[in-house]
Amino acid sequence: MQRLSLFFVVSILALASLGCPSGPKEEQIAIKSNNAVQQAKDLLQNYAKGQPLGSEASNFNRIAADAVKEDPAKGAIVEKALKDIEANQSNRAAIAKGALEKL
């Protein structure tokens, strides 16, 4: 009986010291982000519907820069629209609609 108990204790200690023979499988997952121009279009569509400026206004420079980097022509339209909206918030719906027509 003592031999059997000793065998189990030694077996458990050996298994514990070895650990699992294979670790977790690591896998790279590609995450598709919204493209910058589409993100800007979505934002402009909300403003065209009358949504007031929120905390996203603090990111206008980044949004515009990302759009310019992705598509310079469309990015320039986005950049101008966001600057105009920031300067004239009460007219944001008309500015946004005008920009969306160009995009």
N, C-alpha and C positions, 0 to 999 in steps of 0.2 A: 504494500500500500504506500509505504514511504517512497519507494522508487517511482511509483506511478505519479505521486504528487510532485516529486522532484522533477520528473520528466515534463509535466505540465508547466511548472514554474519556469524551467529553463526554456521550454518552447515559447512561452508567452514573452519572456524577456528577449529571446532571439528575434521574434517577430516584431516586437516593439522597437528594437534597435535598428532593424532593417527598414522599417517603414513600408510604405506602399511601393511596389516595384515601379510603377509609372505614375508620374505626376499628372496634374490636370492638363488636358489638351488645350493649348493656346491657339487661338485663331484670330486673324485680322479681319475685322468687319469694316467694310467701306460704308461710310455714312454720306449720303447725298444731301447736300444742303441746297436750299433754295438758291437759285442763281440771283445775283445782286440786282439785275434789272427787274426780274419778276418781283423780288421783295419790294423794290421801290414802287413798282406799279401797284402792288397790293396796298401799299401805304397811301399812294395818291388816290386810289379808288375809294378808300375810306374817307379821305378828306373831301372828295367829290360828293360823297353821300352826306356830308355835313359833320363828320366827326371832328371834335375839337382837338387841338394839339395836346399831346400828353407828354409823358416822359421820353418818348421816342424822339422828340425834337432835339434832345441833347446829342443824338447820334446822327443828325443830318449830315455832318461832314463825312463821317465814316461811310454812311449809306451812299452818298454821292461819289466818294472816292472809289468805293468798290464797284459801283456801276460804271464809272469812267474806265476803270481797269479792265472790266469785262467787255464793254462795248463803248468805245470813245464817243460815237455819235449819239447814241441813246443816253449815255452817261452825262453828256453835256446838257441834254434836255432835262434830265432828272436833277442835275446840279442847279440849273437855273430855276426850276420850279420850286425846289426846296428852299433856295435862298429867298425867292419872292414870297413864298408862304410864310417864312420866318419873319420877313420884313412887314408883311401886310396880312396878318392872321385873319382879319375879318373878311377878306376876299379869297380865302383858301380854297373854297369849292370851285370857283371860276378858274383859278390858276391851275388847280389839279385837273379839271376837265380839259382845259386847253393843252396841258402837257400830255394827258392820256391820248388825245387825238393825234398828237405827233409821234407818240410811241407806237 
